[in-house]
Each structure stands twice: as structure tokens, then as C-alpha cells.
Amino acid sequence: MLKIKTLLKSLFASLPLSIFLMALYAACIGWATFVERDYGTLVANDVIYHSWWFETLNAWLLINILGCLRQSIKLGVKISMAIFHFSFVVIIIGAGITRFYGFEGNLVLKNGETSSFIRSADSFLNVLVSNEIGENSSPRDIDPLASFKEGFEINLSPYVRYSSFTLKKEVFDKFLQIKSIDIINYSLQSLYADASKGEPSEQDIAEAKKQNHYIAAFEVEYDGVKKTIQVSNRGEISIEKFGNRYITLSWGPKSMLLPFSITLQKFEVINYPGSQMPSSYASYVEVNDNESGDVFEYKIFMNNVLDFKGYRFFQSSYTTNDSEDGVIYTGTVLSVNNDPGRILTYIGYTLLIIGAIWLLFDKDSRFRQLGDFVQRQKILSLFVGIVIISFIEPSIASQANAHHSRLNTLDISNKIDANAKSKNQVQAFMRYFDELANKQQELEPLLEDSSLEAIKARLESLRNIPKDYLQSFSQLQIQGMDGHIKIMDTYSHEVMRKIVESSTFRGLKHNQFLLGLLALPYDMAKLRFIRVKNKQILKMLGVNQDAFVSFNDLFVADSLNDIYEYAMFPTQESLDKFKQGYKLYHFVITAIKKPESERNEFDKQILKLHDKMDYLMPFSIWNYMRIFPNPNNINLDLNRTSQVGNLNMETKQGEDKSNNDIIGTSVVPHEEISPDLFHELHTWHSLGNPFLLKDPLLIYFYNSLVIALQQGILQNDWSRLPQALNAIHDYQERTAGVLYLDSMHVKSELLLNSIDIFPISQYFYLILGMILFFIALIAIIINKKIPQWLGRSIYIILMLVFISHTIGLLLRWYVGGHAPWSNAYESMLYIAWASALSGIVILRKSYFALCGSSFLAGMALTVAHWGFMDPQIGNLQPVLQSYWLNIHVAIIVASYGFLGLSLMLGAVNMILFIFRNPNRPQIDSSILSISAINEMSMIIGVLMLSVGTFLGGVWANESWGRYWSWDSKETWSLVSIGVYACVLHIRLLKIVHIVYIFNALSVLAFYSIIMTYFGVNYYLATGLHSYARGDAANEISIRIIICVGITLLIVLLAFLKRKLPQTKDLYG
């Protein structure tokens, strides 16, 4: 009996086994993400996530947690620790209930359509047996809705060959037997069957595997007849006759009847102004309860769920039709679930949060014990306060959100009747046109001088544009292709970064550079500022000694006149000449025809260079500058009347508007404005080709600006420039309505662009972190304290850098109108901020913690500015407009900062191990102190990572109805939790050299975070959270391989001096 009890304890209440199961669990789900990348989500679910052995592993881990928790309670474990660990038990049980008793599906409705059926998300083998039929009947005579009376479903996996089954069931007093025979990957088989194409490539095989098109063969026996039936998992029906009945088999979703019906009254999509990017989409439905007879209406949109009779309906997607008029939205796709485990799972999440916070304050917890060891208790309360404050949107961000949410009431301005303009105004307008034409004729001879000296002189004049005028140009507003309104200063930064990949060119700053493209297109075409990294392309272009090429270098020299003619007057004839003269034309066409997954590095660089060429085609830049609002724009500002008219026309107070061409506005509710009209009125327009302009107003804008610039460049007379800029400013303010950025927003965006705080902070963090590291290391080796004045001076400088970094994030929050962690670039800025916070504010009294956090913050900012992350501020997809998302990302990304600090402290200890010497006992003491701080940082990081990951589940469940979908990002977050949980619990195994092992593992464990962030975003490129793949993945892979090599070298060198006797205080 004792042996059985010991065996049960070793199997179901063993700490070593629990740690092993956690590691095995993390390895399995990590492996599943690679299976998903290579074979698709369906295969990953069937082979791993939904397999019997994985469910067994979950149950085994659950029982072990309960068993270990029971033993710990007997030994007097603290309540906070018990609650935290018990929360995982509740979460796993809730997930199990959802897995086995819940279901998911979707409901597709066209406008005006009613339905009581949903389609399941899982695939089934659907079997139907018909009533008796006549001998001469055919499948065409059978109505499946009326004639098939017996049916059932079998949950079917594409990998049924690994778990083959035989089904026996009595149907109409006769036994029906269905036996699985085999299953094939149809896409893969077809690929090999097509011998005309030769041996398929690895890429073709990989793509075929991911198509998930399978055909299963079944042996069906009924009424003495035995047949083989093949069915595809694409939902097609296979029908065969057995005696006097028909049997149909289909492999796909099954239909489920709802106890109520839903009618789609209207589906609405609202795009961001001036773009095809959805801002929101909503389904207006009517619900009819069949049992009670109640009828009610409801609006379903992202983050607003219809919850009725245990069913939850989420806005998932929509259906469209392409037409000559563009995309037509024809209906809605609602995801549906019935989740009996949701409440229990949420209880588990609540216990997790309570336990995590309690652990930080429990005076007997491991965290506080470590705090006592390094005398840091006072810092923890400050940490919690800062974390709470960081989740509350500052007032500056609230103002931004208020500005972006004023889309509830609309104020429509009527179009001006051009014929109502006064005669005097028209005459003044024409005189100014004549004056501009005369000035243009005067300047043309000066521009014809294309010598190198003349071009240099004109560039020098660009650098001499008066500061006030340059400032005025930088404050012009422009609408991006995603509908985001920004200032010209931001746009010129983007153009400079895109083309030159630098902040300056020959002394020209971004605004001067853009003005050069506008005013001196032929001069700029001759200058080499287009950065090209591919040596093969440089050689093709005949540029062998430079990494930069000019626009003219891209074309055959003899064809440049034809190219310029095409830029000004595009015709079919000039287009043909353009193709002949463009050196890269055939390479571009070849690259475009290839699927993105098949493009090699050369193809990608060719397309990148082609994109730059398109920007630099003379006069082409005007096509990208959407600076002219629709004059019929909707004005959302109810405090003023929209004035749309000539530039010098204003309505004076008390003036009779009946005699003016400014027509008063009317106020209407938002619901009365159709999405198409809303989008049209909020779309800004570019000038287009200046040589094809017909609108006198646009001709005026173009001529006045270009001639004013050329007059200043050639004659050093800038007198016309303020008038030209003010005219555009005035037009924008009069016509942009609510989209017009106020002065505070403009000044904030200018400040954010001008101070360039993040690259500057990067260098300060790195330099100060390295200085502090070497000072602290030398102080330990020579056994002397760091002078207090020196330590305080470095700390004060780091604090100032951190404050500047914080101000930069707040400015970006205000300018963007959303929390600054919505894309890869912003999340790296936030990781750097959290890293700095962890050391500078929370663990500031340890110089090694301080230098580690500073260096890590600098490295995070360095990665952000490597070049593959786009710093551009843009609009958010509807699913990202959630307060739950802000909390989730804020916590989980901040955890990376603490776990990164743990990495740095572990690396510092590895270096100290290398320097250990019997004559330097102070090094051993420092290793123990740093190990304690390391563990504290890891505990904070793991608690935040756990809470943040599961709060992400709340966001997902409230947004699209599935709190855990094994998306690669959330999967690797769980892997990271498992990895760090193993590292934190390994000290309980009482193994030798625990200090060395813990610190070495703290370094190696961070690679799970790197995989969670970079691996998923840039390498796996699967799931909802991925950002990109290709160039960035290759660039990151090389750097990570180098880091892995350096890490392993340091760990191995430290291994030689791993024996540290002084461990009783921490690990006794």
C-alpha cells in the first residue's frame, strides 16, 4: 500500500515531474507553431492542440498542480501563493469545459436575409440516409431537405488515418457500417501527378501542404451492399445508392439550429476618411425569439457583442462583391459561440490577478524575502503605483481621443456656386494669373542652366529658405493613404526616410528636400541620393563606386527626354518609350508576377527601388500629396459655420449671407449620412499631374507655390512664398472641417518630429549603461565603493533621459490618438520605457540593475531604429480599438522590460563568475546580491506576463468570441510563461550550483521572449499578431545567431567557475 501511495505521489504530486511537464508542455505548443507555419492551422489543431495525448498532458499537469498545492498547504504555504497557483487549476478546468461542451460557428447573412441556422467551426463527417425510393429513381429525384430522415455526425480529423474508426449504427432497422480506409492530401498528390511541370520545388510542396485540401476514403456497408465512397473536406456531397435508399456523405461544417432567428436589416462599413481602411463595421439585426415571441433590434459591432440565450454573436467579417463602382458590401459574417466554461475561466483570471498582486505585498512571500535580502522593500509600493498610473490614459491622450471621436453629429456645407463669385474677384484672380505667367517666363532661362555649378547653387539656395517660411510649409496638413491626417513635416520625414534612408542629404533637411522635389524636379533627378544596397543592381545601373543612384541612372541616357515627356503628358506612345528606356522594367515585371512568398532578395530590392523611382518621377510627388480637402466636406464643429469659397472671401459678422456665396450649414445626425457619402466628403485630394490641371483654383495653388519657390531659389526673393503658403493654409482651414488639426496638435507633432527624442535616448541609455557597468565591475574587482557623487550624477542623467523618453511616448500618444504600442516600432519604444522603468525607478539602488536596465532600454531603441520597423503613425483597425487591448499590451510588453532586465543581470553574473578569484570574495557577495535582484525582476516579469497574457484572452473573447485560439503570439506567450515558471521553481529542487544554474537559465530563457516577439512577428509570420516576413526576418536572424553564439560562450566560460559556496542565505 505504501508503494502504491509513493507511486501515486511521484506521478501526481511530484514537483520535479511538474517542472518536467511544464517544460514538455511548453516544448509541445512551441513545436505546434512551426507545424502551423509549414502545414497550416488545421493540421496543427488536429495533430497537437486537439489530440488525445495533448488533452492527457493538460489533465496530468492539472492533477500535478493540485497534488503539489495540497502538499504545500500541509507545509504551510502562504495564501497568496495558493491563490495564484490554484487560479491555473480553475483556468484549465474552465478551458476543458469549453473544449468538450462548448461549440463555435459562424452565421453569414446577406442584407435583408433571415436565418435560424449557424455553421459549425469544426468539420464533421455528415451522414444522411434517405427514405425508401423506387427502383428507377436517381439522385436528382431526391430532395435532401425532405427525403433524408435519418442522419448523424462524426467529428472528423484530416489525420483520421492515425486514429481510424469503424462506425456501426442501426438505421431503419438495418445496420449501417462505415469504416475509414485512407486519407490523402489532394493538393500534394495533384502537385506530384502533374508530371509536365517536372519535380516540384520545396516551395511548391510547402504551399501544397498548407492548402489543407484532403480526400478521405470510406468503406460503407448497408442493406447487403458494400461500396467505397470518397469525400473532400471542402464540403462537397457524395451520394450513393444502397438497395432502395440513398446515403450521402459530406465532410465539413454541420448546421445547428438556433432557438431564435436573426434578420440582417443593414450592414454598414465606415472607412477612415480618405482611405479604404475600415474604421468600424456594424450589423443592424433583428432577433425574433421563437419561444416567447419577443422581437428586438440590436447593433453588433467590434467589441459590442449580442448575448442571448447562452449564444454570443460577434462581428467577425463581411462579404463583398466587386463591381465597376468598386467594392460593394453585401452582408455580414458573425462568429457565434456557446461557451459554458467562460464564467469559470474568468473566475480563474480574477484569481490570477488577485494572487499576482498579493504575492508582491505578502510579507512572507519569496519576493519580499528577496527584498529583505537586498533591502529594497520601499521600492515595491512605488512600482505598483507607477504600473497602475501607466494604465490610465493621461489627460493629453484623452483630449486626442475626444478629438477623434467627434463623429456623432455631422454638419454639411453646400457647394459654392462658381457663378456667384463677384466680378471684381474674378478680375483680380485673372490679373494674378497673368502676373504669375510673366514671372514664370522670366525664370525659365535661369532654370535651363543644367551645369553642375548651377545645380549646386540652386541646392544652396534651398538651404537658405527663411526659417519662418519653412515652418509655415511644415505645418501644412496632408492626408495619408490610410486616412490619417498629419502635418507636412511628418510627411517630408517619411519621404526622406523612404528614399534617402537618412535624415539629411548634402545639408538639406527633410522639408528642404521635399521642396526641392516640388520646385526643382529636373535638378533632383540628376542627384544621387536614392540608396541602393544590392551590389548586383548597382552594377546593372553602371554605378560601381557608390551606394546611391540618381533618378536619371535608372534610365538609358538617350531616353531621358522621352521619360520627362511621359511624366508631363502620359500617352500610350510615351509609355512605350518609357518602358524601353527604363533599365529595370523587365526585372520589375518579373518580380511583380511572382507570388510574394517566391520573391528572392534581388526581386525585393528591385521592387523597393521601383517604388522610390515612382516617387521621384518629375512632378510625380504631387500625386502623393493629398493636401486639398473636399470643398463639400462635412463639418463636425458645431460652433462655427463652414466657409468654402475663394481664398480672400470671408463672412463678416452681421453680414447678410443671402448675398454671399457662403451658404450656411445644416446639422444632421450621423446615422443619416451614408458610409459612401461620409467617405467621399472626408477624402482629401492631391494635385495630380500639374500639366493636366483644369481647375483654376488648383492651377493657382500650383503656380503660386512653385513660382514663389523658384523665385526665391534663383533670385533670392522669397516675398511670394508666404502668400502661396497662406493660401493653402486658408483653404485647408476653411474646407477640412473636423479633420483639420488644431494648433495644439500641430505644435505637438512638430515638437515630436523636431526633438527626435528616441534616437537620442538610445545613445544616452547605451553609453551611460556601459559606463556604469565598467565602473561597477572595476569597483568590485578592486573592492572599493563607487563614489557617491559619481553614482548620483549618472543616475540623475539617466532619470532625465527616462523623463524625456516618457514625454516622447506621451507626445506620440497624443499625436496618434491611441496608446503607443499598436505596431512593432511603438512596442519597442514601450519595451525600452519599461526596461528603463524597472531599473531607474524600481531597482535603482543596485548599480548593476541600473546599468542592465539602461543598456537594455538602449538596445530596444536600437532595434526599433534598425530600419525594418516603420515609425509612421497610422490609424488602427477596428479590433484594436479596445480598452482591454490597451491594458493587455501595456502589461505584457512591460513584462518584457523586467524579463529583459533579468537577462542583463544574469549576463552580468556570468561575467562576474568568469572573474571569480579566491582573493576576491567581494565578487561572490555581489553575485548573490545580483542573483536576488535578478529573481525579483523575474518574479515581477512572470507575474505581469501571466496577467497580461490572460487579459489578452479577455480582450479576444470580448472582441471576437474566442479567448484562446492558439494563435502563434499567444501560444509563445504561454511558452514563455512555462519556461520562466520552470526557471523560478528549479531552486526548489535543491540542486548543486543553483546560483550559476539560475543565472545561466535567466539568460537563456529570454530567447523565448525573443521568439514571442520577433520570431512570431517576423519569422513564423502566422496568426493575427504577425507584422512581416522576408527582409526583416533575415536581418533579425543573423543578429540573433550572433547573440546566441556570444551568450553560449559567456555561459560556458562561467561554467568553469560555477562552484559558489555562499548560497545558504538565498537557497538554504
Phi, psi and omega in degrees: 000320179296321179295320180295319179296319178295320179296315179297321179295319180290336181268330189231004177211041184250125178295313177303319179293322179298318178297319178297318180295322176297317179295318179295319179299313180297319180295320182293314182287331174295317177299324182299327180293328176285325174298318179297320181296320186273329187239350180102164184295322183300315181292318179300319178295315185287321184280327187237289192301323182255012183280157182294324183289329178288322176295323176296319179297320176299315181294319180297317179295320178301313181295321179294321177298316179297317180296314179294324179294320178298317178295320181295322179297322177297327181273002176090037178295148183288150183300318181301316179295320181295317180298316182298314182286325179293333179300324179292326176298312181297318181297316181294319178296316177300319178295323178295318178298317178298318183297319188260338184240349177266170174211159179231153178196192177214156180234119179253123182230137169274162178302126180085357184273148178239141180209150174241010183242142171240158179256135183290153176281330179275160179261144181227157167270106183268122183243130178228135178242131186276168170292174178294145183228168178283166184293327185265010182286156178232165180304333180292338181277353188262129175260108184302332183285331185249332190265341183259109188256339181244132180199160177199166182235149175234125177296122190237135179253146173300339181259039181297337180295338178275346179218060185299152184222159172232124183250130175236129183210140178274122181229120182054045176066017176227149183277131174253128178237128177237124183235129179286139181252302184198168176217141181230153172276103186297319181298318182290318180296320179295326180296315180286331181290336181278080185290341183296335181270359180080192180294126181293148179282166177298325179295318179296319180296316180298318180293322180295321180298323185279352181286340175055042176255109185241153173233127180251143178250132181233142172264117184247128179234127180201135176057040177079003180249133179238128181220157173258126182239133177253137178228147179259149178279013176268005173095359180292150182266134172249130185230134179222153181264132178232101184066237181255027176223157173253143175238128177248141176236136172218147182241108182170197180295155174250156179272139179234134184275132176269152176280015179203169179242154180232133177245131175272108180282320182199140172245134187231132174241128176243117178273159171299142181308127175079019179211172174259016180270121183296133171270323176196156170216146189217150176246122175266110187240160173240126181255128181241109180281113184294331184279310184267343183082002180289143178229131177213160179255152182207147178252116180258124174213176184303129182072012175229105194257142170272118182243111186211123176054040177085352178260139179239129182248127183239143175287113185256306184201201181205162177255149183223162170230139176272136178220177179297333181273002181112200183280132176248127179274115189259342183184187186239156172238115180252130172274142187231139172215158173232106192239093180289348181264002186296313183297316180296321178296318178294325175298319177298318178298319180296315177299323179298314181294316179299314181296320181296314180293318181299322180300327182287336184252345181297121186294340180257008182284163178301323181299316180288329175298317177294322178298321177296324182296322181252008177055061182233019187301324187294342185280335189293319180298323177297320180299312182298319178299318181294319180298317179297316181297324184292342181269350180268124181297126179295161184299330181294323178287325178298322177298321180295316180296324178296321180296323184274355183251010182277052182245037181259331179233139185239145184233111189264130175262134178279156182288146179281140173277114185298332181289346183276355180293144183290154181297320180297320180295316181297318180295319178295322180297316182291323178298322180291325176298315179298320180296319178295320180297318178296319180293324179295318178296327178292325185274336186302316179299326180291329180282341183288343178286105184256019178291158181299322180295320181293320179296317178299321179295321180291323176295321178297323178294326177300324180289345184259013177300130180308140186301319181297320181289322177296321178296319179296317178297319183295340182266358172300149184254148186217144179260123178287171182293340176269006178090355182285131178270129179220175179266163183298329179300318178293317181296318180294327172301314182297318179297315180298316181293325182288317188267308185271335184058037178206168182270347179217162173216114180048042178085352178277129174273176191302315181292321177295321179298314180295320177296327175297319177296326181284319188261332185232059186298323182287323176297313182295332179292338182271346187268141181269098176224003178277114183284129178230122184266339184277118183293328179296319179292318178301319180294320178299325182275357180077023179245098189256347187242018184211153176265008182236146176230164176258169175300317181296331179296339183280355185231155174296134188302321183290346186259004187297322178298322178293323179296315179295324178295320178296323180296324183274315185228080183291121174226173179297322180294314180292330177294318178299319178293324177299315180299321181291326183272343184280114185297332186259007190304309184292326178292322179295313181298317179298316181293321181295323182290337181284143169300149184303325182291342183260357182284130178272183183298321180297316179300317182294320179290326177298312181293325178295317179292322178298321178297320177295319179301321181297324177292325190264354173308128182314129179073356182289333183301332180296333180293335184266349185264091180274087186247003183245106177296157174295124182297345177262022187302152176280128180259116182268357181271107185282354184271354179215156179271137178289131181245115181238110181191199177297161187297327184256017182260127179223148177266117181278152181299130179087356182284145178285112185285348179293336180260012183241158179272011175263118185259136181298162184260163174236147184254129180226153177294153181301323185297339182277355179260123180292151179302322181295316179293318178303314182293317182297316184288340181258010178267121176275160186236151175269171179288327184079204179286117183300334184277352181246015182289142176237336180287119181302325181294318180290323176299319178299313180301314183295307184297316184295320181288311184294316181293323177298320179292314181295323177297319178292319182292315187273328185241004181055035179240103185260019188294330182279339189297314180298325179296317180295316180292319180296327179297317179291317177304314183295318179297316180297316183294325182286328192249346187281340179063224184290340180287345182290123182288136179284170187297325179294319178296315181299314180296322180294318179293321176298318179296316179300320180288323188282321184283337176048050193294327188288315174297324178294316179298324180305311182292321179297314180301313183294311184294313181293323178297316179293318179300314182294324179297311182293324178296314181294321180295315179296321180298322179290317183296317181270002176060049176226150179281150174289132178306135184300321181295324181290314179299317180294323181296314179295320180297317180298318179297316179297321179297320178295320177296317180297318178297318177297318177301316180297316178299320178299318178294318179296321177297317180294324177299313181293314183294318182281337180080008177210163183302140187277059173209038185265349178218181186299315182298311182295323180293328176291323175299320182287323175300316178299318179297315180294324178296315179296320179301317185298324181264315187289327184255317192269314183244043191289340186278355174258120182297325180289322175297320180295313180291324179296315180293322180294314181294320179295319177299318178296320179293321178298318178291327176297314178299320180299332184250021176291335176122342182266357176253130183274117180280002184297136176273130182222184179275160182261147170293155184305322183293339181271358181267067184222137177293327177299323179295317179303315180294314181302309183291320181301315182288313188289322179287325176297327178298328177300326179296316181289321178289328174294321176297323176298320175301311183296319180292322176297320178294320177300316179293326176298320178293320178294325175301319181297325182272002182300144181205139179304335181275000181233068181297339180295335178293318179299318179297318179295321179300317180294317179297315180294324178298321178295315178296321178302313181293321177300314179297321180292320179298313178300315181298316181292319178299315179292321179296318179295310180298315181296320180297314183282334170293330172298327175295322176297314178302313182297319182291325179279345181263312182224014166085016180216108185279348174211115184237012182057034168299146187303323181293310181292329177296315181286336171296319177292323175301314181298319177299315179297317181297311182289330175297320176298318181296317182291328183272349186293337179294336181285350180278354178057044180270160182284159179056038186297327181296313178297314184298316181298313182292322178296318179292328178295331176284311184291328183296334183294342178292339173291326175291319177300320178293320179300320184270294186282320183299313180290316186291325189238344183251303178293317179051042175236159175087184186281341190260358185288146182256315186193176177206157177112242183305312182298319181298317180295317181296318180291319183302317181298314181294322181291322177299318177297316180297320179298316179299315179295318180300311181297323179297314180296317181297319180292320178295320178293332180301329182294338180234042187283343186284107181239110186285335189273074183237000188293321182298326183263320189236024181282000000 
